[in-house]
Amino acid sequence: MVFAITCPTLPGCSRNTNNNMLCLGTSSWTNLGNKGEFYPKRITGPREKLQYYSKYFSNVEIESSRYCFPEQKNIRSWIYRTPSHFTFHVRAHAALTAHAVSHKKLPEKISSILNLGPEEKKKDYIFINDRRVIEAIAVEFLKSIELLRRMKKLGHIVFQFPTWFYLNQTNIDHIRMCREIMNDLPLAVEFGHGSWLQDSYRNKVFDFLERNGITYVIPDETQYGNLSTVPFFPHITTETAYVRLHGRSQNWLKKEIDPVLRYDYLYSEEEIGELVLPILKLHEEARTTFVIFNNKAGAAVQNALMMSSMLDKVFTHQKDMESTY
């Protein structure tokens, strides 16, 4: 396998003449294919994988934070095993993104204020709507990632909202609340329902995000010709462009299947090529552009390296053209 590095100092990154950065990465580093495909067979543990991953990419998303708060011993290891410039984007806890959560995985101090009834205690997952509890969860969440912030390795806190999170005043207020309780940390919001990007509301939504200093996450996902998913619409609301490529699997909205199958998709070279142009346009406009492949397993790293190779050719061609003048 040939690995394409687009920047000599920051793996997986490139700069244009305006000194804007474009960085590729994946959502999670633990499962990037079978042994020997990306990670050498000798590398098996998640900490060793991260160290190897950071040789080729300068940023990654922490996905496990959706389900439980990162342990400090793990964070210290992540910091130690990655270069000083390496960036961790952190997925917001499920309680903050209107998802059901496992109350059994919450810290005891949170469980004590939940005040669950007998029937709720029997459930594996519950929805939390009480702002007081959500704020308490946010406090513990922020404590868990404080070391990343202090060591200047924290990128964005990524709020990926579900398909049932429609455009309405209640949910707008929820996003505003998330902005408040996350203090001044960089937030990135991804919508799961197409109502947010309807022609008649889209500009108002973007204005709302811009006023609140929230980065709009640009998703690429399966389209059904209705509002069940969000269309690919490149736009920036802060100095950062954040693109998340989920793949285009027809399993995207299927229920009662292994969630991994929803992201089981390998982009073709033609599809990656079609994405390169809008990403390059974002690269010209934004101070930093992150492109995160979230199509899981070996497909994510294959496609990241495929795009890196294409970008190498584009930037090399641009330099050659500039040198002729």
Backbone bond lengths (Angstrom), bond angles and torsions (degrees), N, CA, C in turn:
res aa  C-N    CA-C-N  psi(-1)  N-CA   C-N-CA  omega(-1)  CA-C   N-CA-C  phi
1 M - - - 1.465 - - 1.524 109.04 -
2 V 1.344 116.73 135.00 1.461 121.64 178.78 1.522 108.25 -102.42
3 F 1.315 117.76 124.44 1.455 122.24 -178.88 1.519 108.88 -97.59
4 A 1.336 115.56 129.46 1.465 120.61 -178.73 1.520 109.87 -98.08
5 I 1.302 116.93 118.82 1.457 121.75 177.90 1.518 108.36 -106.73
6 T 1.338 117.10 123.86 1.457 120.42 -172.72 1.520 113.25 -96.01
7 C 1.318 118.64 -4.33 1.463 120.63 179.13 1.516 108.96 -148.28
8 P 1.322 118.97 129.91 1.458 120.47 -175.43 1.521 114.43 -67.29
9 T 1.340 118.23 -23.34 1.464 119.87 -177.17 1.516 113.50 -102.48
10 L 1.317 117.46 -33.49 1.458 121.12 178.94 1.522 109.17 -118.76
11 P 1.321 117.92 106.80 1.465 120.55 -178.94 1.523 111.78 -57.15
12 G 1.339 115.46 135.43 1.455 119.73 177.91 1.511 114.44 75.03
13 C 1.350 117.76 11.78 1.468 121.64 -178.75 1.519 110.28 -124.95
14 S 1.323 115.05 157.61 1.461 120.21 173.14 1.518 108.34 -143.52
15 R 1.323 116.81 158.86 1.459 122.57 177.48 1.514 109.40 -123.51
16 N 1.334 116.18 146.84 1.456 119.33 173.51 1.519 109.40 -100.14
17 T 1.322 116.94 -172.68 1.466 120.49 -175.96 1.523 112.01 -66.99
18 N 1.347 117.69 -20.25 1.462 121.70 176.93 1.518 111.99 -87.10
19 N 1.346 115.63 4.50 1.460 122.20 -179.01 1.530 112.83 69.10
20 N 1.339 116.38 18.18 1.462 120.57 173.87 1.520 109.22 -75.24
21 M 1.322 116.77 144.67 1.458 120.89 -177.18 1.518 111.48 -106.72
22 L 1.329 115.78 142.28 1.464 122.86 174.30 1.521 106.88 -124.27
23 C 1.342 116.79 118.91 1.466 121.70 -174.45 1.519 111.30 -124.54
24 L 1.316 115.81 130.33 1.465 121.95 177.19 1.522 109.77 -100.09
25 G 1.323 115.63 152.28 1.458 120.53 177.00 1.516 110.68 -168.41
26 T 1.312 116.46 -174.22 1.460 121.34 -179.91 1.527 110.27 -128.15
27 S 1.313 114.60 163.11 1.461 120.63 176.23 1.523 107.26 -90.81
28 S 1.306 116.28 101.45 1.469 124.04 -174.66 1.532 109.66 85.84
29 W 1.310 115.04 149.65 1.468 120.51 178.85 1.525 111.86 -118.96
30 T 1.322 117.06 -5.82 1.468 119.61 -171.07 1.519 113.60 -75.79
31 N 1.327 117.67 -32.32 1.462 120.58 -177.07 1.517 110.13 -124.26
32 L 1.309 116.07 90.52 1.466 120.94 -179.85 1.521 110.64 -121.10
33 G 1.325 115.44 45.77 1.457 120.15 176.57 1.507 113.09 105.89
34 N 1.325 114.84 179.82 1.464 121.56 179.51 1.521 110.80 -72.47
35 K 1.313 115.48 163.15 1.462 120.45 178.58 1.523 110.49 -56.56
36 G 1.311 114.86 133.52 1.457 119.48 177.58 1.506 114.73 91.06
37 E 1.342 118.09 -11.86 1.463 119.90 179.83 1.532 111.01 -78.99
38 F 1.304 116.69 -52.10 1.467 120.69 173.69 1.521 109.66 -117.07
39 Y 1.325 115.44 -52.65 1.456 119.57 177.62 1.527 110.38 -84.62
40 P 1.320 117.68 132.24 1.470 119.67 174.23 1.529 110.29 -56.46
41 K 1.304 117.12 152.04 1.465 121.70 -175.94 1.523 112.59 -59.27
42 R 1.325 116.81 -26.80 1.470 119.74 -178.50 1.525 112.30 -72.29
43 I 1.338 117.18 -17.74 1.457 121.19 -177.40 1.524 108.86 -96.77
44 T 1.325 116.63 116.19 1.463 120.36 -175.17 1.527 113.62 -125.25
45 G 1.325 118.81 -34.69 1.457 121.41 -176.31 1.515 112.76 -80.29
46 P 1.348 118.30 153.03 1.469 121.59 -178.99 1.519 113.62 -61.62
47 R 1.337 118.09 -33.05 1.463 119.56 -178.91 1.525 111.06 -71.34
48 E 1.340 116.03 -41.15 1.466 119.87 177.77 1.530 110.43 -67.48
49 K 1.343 115.37 -35.85 1.467 118.97 178.32 1.525 111.07 -62.93
50 L 1.331 116.67 -42.08 1.455 120.19 179.44 1.524 111.04 -61.75
51 Q 1.308 116.82 -42.43 1.460 120.50 179.67 1.522 110.66 -61.25
52 Y 1.319 116.75 -40.99 1.460 121.20 178.48 1.535 110.19 -69.66
53 Y 1.333 116.21 -44.64 1.471 122.06 -179.83 1.530 110.73 -55.39
54 S 1.327 116.99 -40.86 1.464 121.69 -175.18 1.525 112.62 -69.06
55 K 1.335 117.80 -8.23 1.456 120.64 174.09 1.522 111.18 -76.34
56 Y 1.341 116.47 -21.12 1.461 121.20 -174.28 1.521 113.91 -116.16
57 F 1.329 116.57 -18.48 1.458 120.83 -179.27 1.529 109.53 -137.12
58 S 1.333 115.52 150.28 1.467 119.57 -176.04 1.530 112.55 -104.62
59 N 1.336 117.82 0.59 1.460 119.69 178.51 1.519 110.33 -154.59
60 V 1.348 114.84 160.02 1.460 120.97 -178.48 1.520 107.93 -157.15
61 E 1.314 116.03 157.30 1.462 120.34 172.56 1.522 110.00 -97.42
62 I 1.329 115.75 138.45 1.460 121.03 170.93 1.524 106.72 -90.95
63 E 1.307 116.50 111.56 1.467 121.03 -175.58 1.525 112.25 -89.45
64 S 1.315 117.27 -31.07 1.465 120.93 -174.62 1.522 112.89 -63.03
65 S 1.336 117.14 -20.53 1.461 120.81 -179.04 1.528 112.52 -67.01
66 R 1.323 116.87 -10.80 1.469 120.40 174.44 1.520 110.70 -66.52
67 Y 1.321 116.46 -30.79 1.459 121.06 -170.73 1.528 113.41 -105.95
68 C 1.313 116.59 -31.55 1.463 119.73 179.95 1.529 108.74 -154.13
69 F 1.320 116.45 155.65 1.456 120.78 -178.37 1.520 110.02 -71.40
70 P 1.330 117.52 135.92 1.470 120.24 179.37 1.522 111.77 -58.53
71 E 1.319 116.60 138.92 1.459 120.88 177.50 1.532 109.55 -79.74
72 Q 1.323 115.96 143.77 1.463 120.70 -175.84 1.521 112.59 -63.00
73 K 1.334 116.90 -35.58 1.466 118.65 179.24 1.527 110.62 -63.91
74 N 1.334 117.08 -34.37 1.458 120.34 177.56 1.519 111.05 -69.94
75 I 1.321 116.18 -43.59 1.460 119.69 179.95 1.528 111.00 -62.08
76 R 1.315 116.38 -42.59 1.479 119.11 177.94 1.525 110.37 -60.43
77 S 1.324 116.77 -39.26 1.468 120.85 178.50 1.521 110.69 -66.53
78 W 1.344 117.36 -42.11 1.464 120.86 179.67 1.534 110.72 -61.36
79 I 1.311 115.42 -42.64 1.463 119.84 -179.98 1.524 110.46 -64.67
80 Y 1.314 116.19 -43.75 1.463 121.94 -177.42 1.520 111.79 -65.66
81 R 1.332 117.33 -35.38 1.458 121.25 -172.60 1.526 114.45 -92.25
82 T 1.320 117.89 3.73 1.461 120.44 179.70 1.527 110.37 -123.49
83 P 1.339 117.15 153.02 1.472 120.83 179.85 1.530 111.41 -63.42
84 S 1.302 116.45 164.21 1.466 121.53 -175.79 1.523 112.45 -61.53
85 H 1.338 117.18 -29.35 1.463 120.30 -176.76 1.531 112.68 -84.91
86 F 1.315 118.25 -5.43 1.463 121.35 -172.01 1.524 110.49 -69.54
87 T 1.355 116.07 140.36 1.457 122.20 -176.11 1.527 111.27 -118.39
88 F 1.337 115.99 134.19 1.464 122.39 174.50 1.527 109.14 -109.44
89 H 1.327 116.68 117.31 1.460 120.86 168.61 1.526 106.51 -88.61
90 V 1.316 116.63 139.18 1.459 120.67 -173.41 1.525 110.14 -115.68
91 R 1.313 116.52 125.14 1.460 120.12 175.75 1.529 109.37 -70.52
92 A 1.315 116.69 131.49 1.461 121.30 -179.84 1.524 110.34 -65.81
93 H 1.320 115.52 147.21 1.458 120.68 179.99 1.529 109.88 -60.19
94 A 1.323 116.31 145.63 1.461 122.23 -175.23 1.520 113.46 -56.80
95 A 1.326 117.35 -31.84 1.468 120.18 179.02 1.519 111.96 -64.14
96 L 1.336 117.00 -24.46 1.463 121.57 -179.05 1.520 112.10 -87.21
97 T 1.330 117.15 -13.49 1.465 120.94 -175.74 1.521 112.74 -115.04
98 A 1.325 116.42 24.51 1.472 122.09 174.88 1.529 113.53 64.77
99 H 1.319 116.76 25.15 1.458 121.53 174.73 1.530 109.48 -97.95
100 A 1.318 115.37 159.50 1.457 119.57 172.17 1.523 109.07 -71.09
101 V 1.321 116.58 147.74 1.465 121.17 -178.44 1.522 110.12 -128.46
102 S 1.295 114.99 155.70 1.457 120.97 174.26 1.528 107.87 -84.76
103 H 1.318 117.30 108.55 1.467 119.43 -177.39 1.529 111.60 -66.64
104 K 1.323 116.54 -18.76 1.464 120.47 179.30 1.534 111.99 -72.73
105 K 1.345 116.76 -18.85 1.457 120.55 -179.58 1.528 112.95 -95.72
106 L 1.328 115.96 -0.48 1.455 119.26 -179.98 1.527 109.83 -82.35
107 P 1.337 117.80 149.68 1.474 120.11 177.18 1.526 110.84 -57.72
108 E 1.299 115.83 153.95 1.464 121.02 -176.49 1.526 111.67 -59.31
109 K 1.338 117.42 -37.44 1.460 119.99 -178.78 1.527 111.42 -65.21
110 I 1.362 116.99 -27.01 1.466 120.58 175.88 1.529 109.28 -78.46
111 S 1.307 116.38 -44.24 1.465 120.54 -179.56 1.519 111.75 -58.08
112 S 1.337 116.00 -33.14 1.464 120.22 -176.70 1.517 112.54 -69.35
113 I 1.332 118.14 -23.31 1.467 119.75 179.86 1.526 112.30 -102.54
114 L 1.329 117.72 -1.61 1.459 120.79 178.20 1.521 111.74 -68.22
115 N 1.320 115.50 -36.66 1.467 120.75 179.34 1.533 111.38 55.92
116 L 1.319 116.10 54.04 1.461 121.09 -178.72 1.517 111.24 -76.71
117 G 1.335 114.69 144.08 1.449 120.30 174.77 1.517 110.13 -80.37
118 P 1.334 117.74 171.22 1.469 122.23 -178.65 1.526 113.37 -55.77
119 E 1.336 116.90 -40.91 1.464 120.01 -178.10 1.525 111.37 -70.67
120 E 1.339 116.57 -39.04 1.470 119.63 179.72 1.522 111.41 -66.40
121 K 1.323 116.07 -35.23 1.464 119.91 179.74 1.526 111.68 -63.58
122 K 1.319 116.67 -26.24 1.466 120.83 -179.95 1.532 111.97 -76.73
123 K 1.321 116.00 -21.31 1.460 120.24 -176.92 1.529 110.92 -76.62
124 D 1.339 115.25 146.66 1.466 119.48 176.57 1.525 111.14 -74.96
125 Y 1.353 115.59 -35.62 1.463 120.04 -177.76 1.522 110.17 -131.93
126 I 1.327 115.12 146.17 1.460 121.24 177.97 1.529 109.43 -136.54
127 F 1.336 116.41 158.81 1.456 121.68 172.32 1.526 108.35 -98.49
128 I 1.321 115.74 138.59 1.467 120.70 -179.97 1.518 108.53 -112.48
129 N 1.335 116.21 117.81 1.467 121.20 -178.58 1.521 112.84 -114.92
130 D 1.310 117.11 -9.52 1.459 122.05 -178.48 1.530 109.03 -73.92
131 R 1.338 116.78 116.89 1.475 120.16 -177.19 1.523 111.29 -59.03
132 R 1.327 116.88 -36.61 1.462 119.74 -179.43 1.522 110.89 -59.73
133 V 1.331 116.49 -40.57 1.469 120.51 179.85 1.527 110.14 -72.58
134 I 1.330 116.67 -41.30 1.463 120.51 179.34 1.522 110.41 -60.69
135 E 1.318 116.79 -42.31 1.464 120.25 178.90 1.525 111.16 -64.69
136 A 1.328 116.62 -38.01 1.466 120.05 178.13 1.526 110.60 -65.59
137 I 1.330 116.78 -38.78 1.465 120.88 176.78 1.526 109.98 -65.04
138 A 1.336 116.25 -41.39 1.465 120.45 179.31 1.524 111.26 -60.85
139 V 1.323 117.11 -40.32 1.467 121.18 178.69 1.524 110.39 -60.26
140 E 1.324 117.01 -46.97 1.463 120.89 179.95 1.526 111.17 -67.28
141 F 1.316 116.53 -37.62 1.464 121.61 177.79 1.529 110.47 -61.09
142 L 1.326 115.88 -46.77 1.463 120.09 -179.55 1.520 111.71 -65.49
143 K 1.316 116.98 -36.89 1.462 119.85 175.92 1.527 110.79 -60.14
144 S 1.332 115.49 -39.10 1.468 119.92 -175.45 1.520 112.68 -68.12
145 I 1.343 117.82 -25.21 1.472 120.25 -178.13 1.533 111.77 -109.75
146 E 1.319 117.57 7.80 1.461 121.44 -177.10 1.520 112.09 -58.40
147 L 1.321 117.54 -37.54 1.462 120.49 -178.32 1.532 111.07 -64.06
148 L 1.321 117.00 -37.90 1.462 119.86 175.91 1.524 110.50 -60.88
149 R 1.323 115.83 -43.20 1.468 119.36 179.16 1.527 111.03 -63.79
150 R 1.334 115.48 -45.20 1.465 120.25 -177.30 1.527 111.68 -63.46
151 M 1.330 116.47 -34.74 1.464 120.72 -179.45 1.527 112.48 -88.63
152 K 1.343 115.44 8.47 1.471 122.34 176.60 1.537 112.31 60.20
153 K 1.318 115.01 37.94 1.466 119.80 177.72 1.528 112.27 -117.70
154 L 1.325 116.19 6.28 1.457 120.28 179.71 1.515 109.65 -89.65
155 G 1.324 115.61 124.30 1.454 120.69 175.81 1.520 110.35 -90.23
156 H 1.337 116.59 -111.35 1.461 121.58 179.36 1.531 110.95 -105.34
157 I 1.327 115.38 150.85 1.455 120.85 166.61 1.521 105.66 -92.08
158 V 1.315 116.04 116.29 1.466 121.58 -171.04 1.524 110.10 -97.06
159 F 1.328 115.89 116.48 1.455 122.67 177.06 1.528 108.61 -98.59
160 Q 1.324 116.94 103.19 1.461 120.59 177.14 1.524 107.67 -100.01
161 F 1.336 115.58 105.61 1.455 120.39 -177.42 1.531 110.96 -84.47
162 P 1.329 117.12 150.99 1.477 121.54 -174.36 1.523 113.19 -79.14
163 T 1.312 115.11 173.72 1.470 121.04 -178.15 1.524 112.06 -67.43
164 W 1.336 117.71 -20.60 1.471 119.55 179.76 1.531 112.04 -91.04
165 F 1.318 117.61 6.65 1.456 122.68 178.56 1.522 107.40 -93.02
166 Y 1.345 115.77 85.09 1.460 121.84 -174.68 1.527 111.54 -81.07
167 L 1.335 114.32 166.85 1.457 120.03 173.10 1.530 108.97 -74.88
168 N 1.307 116.93 110.37 1.461 122.84 172.01 1.525 107.98 -158.09
169 Q 1.320 116.91 171.39 1.458 120.60 -174.23 1.520 111.95 -64.78
170 T 1.343 116.66 -36.95 1.467 120.23 179.52 1.518 111.25 -59.66
171 N 1.331 116.13 -43.96 1.464 119.72 -178.26 1.526 112.47 -75.91
172 I 1.325 117.13 -30.39 1.468 120.05 172.31 1.527 109.40 -62.40
173 D 1.332 115.74 -42.92 1.464 120.16 178.37 1.528 110.92 -64.27
174 H 1.333 116.03 -34.12 1.471 119.54 178.62 1.530 110.34 -64.61
175 I 1.321 116.75 -42.72 1.465 120.17 178.69 1.527 109.87 -64.25
176 R 1.329 115.53 -41.00 1.468 119.24 177.80 1.530 110.86 -60.89
177 M 1.332 115.86 -39.82 1.463 120.40 176.86 1.525 110.85 -62.87
178 C 1.332 116.18 -42.67 1.470 119.90 179.09 1.521 110.48 -60.67
179 R 1.337 116.30 -40.11 1.470 119.67 177.39 1.530 110.23 -60.09
180 E 1.315 116.66 -42.63 1.468 121.17 -177.36 1.525 111.57 -66.76
181 I 1.337 116.94 -45.83 1.464 118.70 -173.47 1.528 112.81 -79.68
182 M 1.333 117.20 -14.41 1.463 120.07 175.41 1.524 112.10 -89.02
183 N 1.331 115.66 6.57 1.468 121.57 178.50 1.530 110.41 57.72
184 D 1.314 117.95 -132.24 1.464 120.32 -175.78 1.531 112.56 -102.32
185 L 1.323 117.61 15.84 1.466 120.23 -178.59 1.533 110.65 -71.94
186 P 1.323 117.73 149.65 1.461 120.69 179.94 1.531 111.58 -65.21
187 L 1.328 116.57 123.34 1.459 122.42 178.74 1.523 110.28 -110.08
188 A 1.319 115.60 143.05 1.460 121.92 173.38 1.522 107.46 -129.69
189 V 1.322 116.77 130.64 1.466 121.62 -175.29 1.519 110.20 -117.56
190 E 1.334 114.52 129.54 1.469 121.51 174.83 1.514 109.15 -118.15
191 F 1.321 116.05 127.03 1.459 121.40 178.41 1.525 110.46 -90.59
192 G 1.330 115.36 147.14 1.458 120.17 179.11 1.513 113.37 -106.14
193 H 1.336 116.33 -10.79 1.469 120.70 -178.80 1.514 110.05 -118.33
194 G 1.331 116.43 137.95 1.460 121.80 -173.08 1.509 115.70 -69.01
195 S 1.340 118.15 -10.35 1.463 119.93 -178.81 1.526 111.71 -59.98
196 W 1.332 116.97 -28.89 1.466 120.56 -178.39 1.528 112.33 -68.13
197 L 1.327 116.76 -23.00 1.464 119.97 -176.95 1.527 113.04 -113.82
198 Q 1.326 117.60 19.86 1.455 119.75 173.27 1.527 109.38 -61.75
199 D 1.327 116.71 147.04 1.462 121.10 -175.85 1.527 112.99 -51.66
200 S 1.325 116.77 -40.02 1.464 120.52 -174.03 1.524 113.36 -76.64
201 Y 1.357 118.22 -14.89 1.459 121.00 -176.76 1.528 114.37 -119.07
202 R 1.325 116.35 -16.90 1.461 120.82 -169.70 1.531 113.03 -54.59
203 N 1.326 117.39 -48.90 1.469 119.61 -177.53 1.516 111.93 -64.38
204 K 1.337 116.92 -35.05 1.463 120.50 177.71 1.526 110.72 -66.54
205 V 1.335 115.79 -38.51 1.468 120.46 177.83 1.523 109.79 -64.67
206 F 1.323 116.59 -46.25 1.466 119.82 179.55 1.535 110.98 -62.80
207 D 1.334 116.85 -39.58 1.468 120.14 178.15 1.526 110.43 -62.89
208 F 1.326 116.59 -40.80 1.468 121.22 178.83 1.529 110.38 -61.31
209 L 1.328 116.75 -45.58 1.462 119.96 179.15 1.519 111.17 -64.32
210 E 1.331 116.26 -42.08 1.470 120.07 -178.82 1.529 110.87 -63.96
211 R 1.328 117.11 -42.64 1.471 120.50 -179.69 1.520 111.59 -62.80
212 N 1.320 116.02 -30.90 1.461 120.93 -177.52 1.532 113.11 -97.21
213 G 1.330 116.68 7.17 1.456 120.41 176.82 1.520 113.23 64.60
214 I 1.325 116.86 37.61 1.462 121.89 -178.05 1.525 109.59 -110.38
215 T 1.310 116.28 128.74 1.465 121.27 179.09 1.525 110.63 -76.38
216 Y 1.308 116.22 129.85 1.465 121.09 175.98 1.523 109.42 -80.39
217 V 1.332 116.39 126.43 1.465 121.01 176.54 1.521 108.67 -87.89
218 I 1.316 115.93 126.42 1.466 122.68 -178.08 1.529 108.46 -95.62
219 P 1.337 118.26 105.18 1.458 119.12 -178.42 1.526 112.20 -91.72
220 D 1.316 114.93 149.64 1.467 120.73 166.97 1.521 105.85 -118.47
221 E 1.321 116.60 120.96 1.459 121.11 -175.92 1.522 109.99 -152.23
222 T 1.306 116.82 174.38 1.454 122.66 179.97 1.524 110.67 -57.93
223 Q 1.321 116.77 137.34 1.462 122.01 177.88 1.535 110.16 -111.12
224 Y 1.345 114.88 138.85 1.460 120.60 -179.24 1.523 112.54 -118.37
225 G 1.323 117.52 4.01 1.450 120.33 179.94 1.516 113.37 78.89
226 N 1.346 117.20 16.09 1.462 120.95 177.56 1.530 108.56 -142.15
227 L 1.323 117.07 -163.84 1.470 120.65 -175.91 1.520 113.55 -90.18
228 S 1.320 117.22 9.09 1.469 119.33 -176.63 1.523 113.09 -69.90
229 T 1.322 117.49 -19.81 1.461 121.55 175.22 1.533 108.75 -136.49
230 V 1.325 115.59 173.37 1.464 121.52 -175.98 1.527 109.46 -102.83
231 P 1.328 118.24 131.74 1.466 119.84 178.71 1.520 111.88 -71.07
232 F 1.315 115.93 155.52 1.465 121.77 175.95 1.520 107.46 -74.81
233 F 1.331 116.12 111.04 1.458 121.42 -176.61 1.523 108.51 -136.90
234 P 1.337 117.50 93.22 1.471 120.69 -177.66 1.522 111.62 -62.46
235 H 1.328 115.80 122.71 1.459 121.31 179.53 1.522 108.40 -161.99
236 I 1.337 116.05 146.03 1.467 119.04 177.88 1.525 109.55 -119.13
237 T 1.325 115.97 141.77 1.469 121.71 178.93 1.526 111.35 -118.35
238 T 1.323 117.03 -5.52 1.469 122.59 173.87 1.525 107.08 -138.04
239 E 1.314 117.72 -166.19 1.465 120.23 176.82 1.523 111.88 -75.43
240 T 1.331 116.71 -4.90 1.466 121.75 -177.53 1.514 111.51 -110.97
241 A 1.329 116.38 135.12 1.470 122.20 168.11 1.522 106.94 -101.67
242 Y 1.312 116.48 133.99 1.471 120.95 -176.80 1.520 107.67 -131.51
243 V 1.323 116.04 111.73 1.470 122.44 -177.84 1.520 108.95 -111.09
244 R 1.336 116.79 131.25 1.469 120.64 176.95 1.528 107.70 -122.53
245 L 1.314 115.18 119.93 1.464 121.70 -175.93 1.525 109.26 -103.84
246 H 1.337 115.53 106.00 1.470 121.65 -174.06 1.526 113.53 -88.97
247 G 1.319 117.56 -11.09 1.461 119.69 -170.90 1.512 109.99 90.83
248 R 1.319 115.80 176.03 1.466 120.12 -175.62 1.521 111.03 -130.00
249 S 1.321 115.11 43.06 1.461 120.79 -179.38 1.525 111.22 -67.88
250 Q 1.318 116.57 140.77 1.462 120.96 176.40 1.525 111.65 -73.86
251 N 1.330 116.54 -3.21 1.470 120.51 176.33 1.525 112.47 -85.60
252 W 1.342 116.94 1.53 1.457 121.52 -168.71 1.531 113.24 -52.91
253 L 1.334 117.54 -43.95 1.463 120.10 -176.09 1.529 113.19 -106.98
254 K 1.317 117.23 7.92 1.460 119.22 179.78 1.523 110.47 -70.33
255 K 1.312 115.34 140.87 1.460 120.51 179.67 1.529 109.82 -100.52
256 E 1.308 114.47 161.47 1.454 122.80 176.43 1.527 112.60 57.34
257 I 1.343 115.75 38.53 1.454 121.20 172.29 1.516 107.76 -125.40
258 D 1.313 116.23 164.05 1.458 120.40 175.66 1.532 107.88 -60.69
259 P 1.352 118.69 122.62 1.465 120.98 -178.42 1.527 113.91 -52.64
260 V 1.338 116.57 -28.89 1.466 119.99 179.67 1.524 111.00 -58.27
261 L 1.342 116.99 -33.15 1.463 120.95 -177.45 1.527 112.10 -67.25
262 R 1.319 117.41 -21.69 1.468 119.73 177.97 1.527 111.31 -68.08
263 Y 1.309 115.63 -24.62 1.468 120.74 -178.03 1.530 111.95 -109.53
264 D 1.303 116.12 11.77 1.465 121.69 -176.80 1.524 109.27 -81.96
265 Y 1.323 115.45 86.59 1.461 119.16 -175.05 1.522 109.84 -157.03
266 L 1.315 115.40 133.21 1.466 122.11 175.36 1.521 108.27 -110.38
267 Y 1.342 116.90 115.47 1.457 120.11 176.60 1.527 109.91 -63.68
268 S 1.309 116.30 140.54 1.463 120.47 174.69 1.522 109.38 -77.71
269 E 1.325 116.50 165.51 1.471 120.25 177.13 1.525 110.40 -59.84
270 E 1.328 116.28 -37.40 1.463 120.07 179.84 1.532 110.45 -64.45
271 E 1.330 116.98 -42.68 1.471 120.82 179.96 1.520 111.34 -65.94
272 I 1.330 116.51 -40.90 1.465 119.88 177.12 1.524 109.81 -64.01
273 G 1.327 115.80 -41.00 1.461 120.07 178.85 1.522 112.15 -60.66
274 E 1.339 116.67 -37.02 1.466 120.90 178.78 1.526 111.64 -68.00
275 L 1.322 116.94 -28.48 1.463 121.01 -179.30 1.530 112.47 -81.66
276 V 1.325 116.83 -22.90 1.461 120.92 -174.62 1.528 111.98 -62.26
277 L 1.332 118.01 -43.31 1.470 120.49 -176.44 1.528 112.42 -62.08
278 P 1.351 119.77 -52.04 1.473 117.98 178.27 1.532 113.02 -63.01
279 I 1.319 117.02 -30.66 1.467 119.99 178.18 1.526 110.08 -69.61
280 L 1.318 117.30 -38.67 1.461 120.43 176.32 1.532 111.53 -64.57
281 K 1.325 116.42 -35.31 1.475 119.73 177.10 1.521 110.22 -66.06
282 L 1.337 116.36 -40.93 1.464 119.85 175.63 1.523 110.52 -61.88
283 H 1.327 115.50 -39.41 1.463 122.34 -179.77 1.525 111.21 -60.24
284 E 1.321 116.99 -33.65 1.462 121.04 178.59 1.525 111.31 -72.88
285 E 1.326 116.92 -31.45 1.464 121.03 -174.42 1.528 113.15 -90.22
286 A 1.332 116.41 -38.26 1.466 120.58 -171.76 1.523 111.39 -92.92
287 R 1.326 115.88 149.18 1.458 120.27 175.05 1.530 110.29 -63.54
288 T 1.341 115.51 -43.45 1.462 121.02 176.99 1.524 109.14 -136.37
289 T 1.313 116.22 135.65 1.460 121.79 176.71 1.518 108.84 -119.64
290 F 1.333 116.00 121.43 1.459 121.62 175.10 1.527 108.73 -104.75
291 V 1.320 115.36 131.63 1.467 120.95 175.08 1.517 107.34 -120.11
292 I 1.330 115.84 110.47 1.458 121.97 -175.39 1.529 109.87 -108.73
293 F 1.316 115.95 122.39 1.464 120.64 176.36 1.522 108.60 -88.07
294 N 1.331 114.93 118.63 1.456 121.89 -176.55 1.526 110.69 -115.55
295 N 1.344 116.50 23.67 1.465 119.58 -179.00 1.523 112.38 -92.02
296 K 1.318 115.62 17.23 1.459 124.57 165.19 1.525 115.88 64.38
297 A 1.332 111.44 162.66 1.463 123.63 175.04 1.526 111.77 45.48
298 G 1.333 115.78 -146.80 1.458 120.05 -175.09 1.512 113.26 -66.37
299 A 1.333 117.16 -23.88 1.457 120.06 -177.94 1.527 111.50 -63.15
300 A 1.326 117.36 -38.07 1.464 120.76 -177.20 1.521 111.45 -61.87
301 V 1.315 117.01 -49.93 1.460 119.44 -177.64 1.525 110.82 -72.51
302 Q 1.332 118.38 -34.95 1.461 120.57 176.27 1.518 110.02 -58.91
303 N 1.335 116.55 -48.17 1.456 119.98 -178.00 1.524 112.23 -69.84
304 A 1.337 117.81 -34.65 1.464 120.55 177.35 1.524 110.49 -62.48
305 L 1.318 116.36 -43.53 1.461 120.50 179.65 1.528 111.06 -71.57
306 M 1.337 116.57 -32.24 1.460 121.01 175.76 1.524 110.28 -63.24
307 M 1.347 116.31 -46.20 1.458 119.64 178.87 1.521 110.85 -67.01
308 S 1.324 117.43 -38.42 1.459 121.22 178.32 1.523 110.90 -58.53
309 S 1.316 115.76 -42.50 1.466 120.72 179.32 1.528 110.92 -63.49
310 M 1.334 116.26 -42.61 1.470 119.70 179.07 1.519 111.13 -64.80
311 L 1.329 116.40 -41.15 1.462 119.97 179.66 1.525 111.00 -65.96
312 D 1.330 116.48 -37.41 1.467 120.65 175.49 1.519 111.01 -53.96
313 K 1.325 115.61 -45.31 1.470 120.71 -178.14 1.518 110.75 -66.30
314 V 1.334 116.33 -40.21 1.461 120.21 179.40 1.529 110.73 -63.55
315 F 1.337 116.53 -48.53 1.466 120.30 -177.30 1.527 111.47 -68.28
316 T 1.327 116.89 -35.87 1.470 120.37 176.64 1.521 110.50 -64.08
317 H 1.342 116.16 -42.08 1.466 121.21 178.62 1.526 110.04 -63.70
318 Q 1.341 117.11 -41.73 1.460 120.48 179.15 1.529 111.31 -61.80
319 K 1.335 116.30 -42.62 1.470 120.05 178.95 1.524 111.01 -64.51
320 D 1.331 115.76 -40.09 1.460 119.72 178.69 1.526 110.99 -62.87
321 M 1.354 115.62 -40.58 1.464 120.02 179.84 1.530 110.11 -66.39
322 E 1.337 116.11 -40.86 1.476 119.25 -179.04 1.517 110.90 -66.01
323 S 1.316 117.06 -34.81 1.465 120.31 -177.23 1.516 112.80 -71.45
324 T 1.340 117.11 -14.94 1.473 119.68 179.98 1.517 112.18 -83.86
325 Y 1.346 116.06 -11.12 1.473 118.93 -178.31 1.524 111.26 -103.43
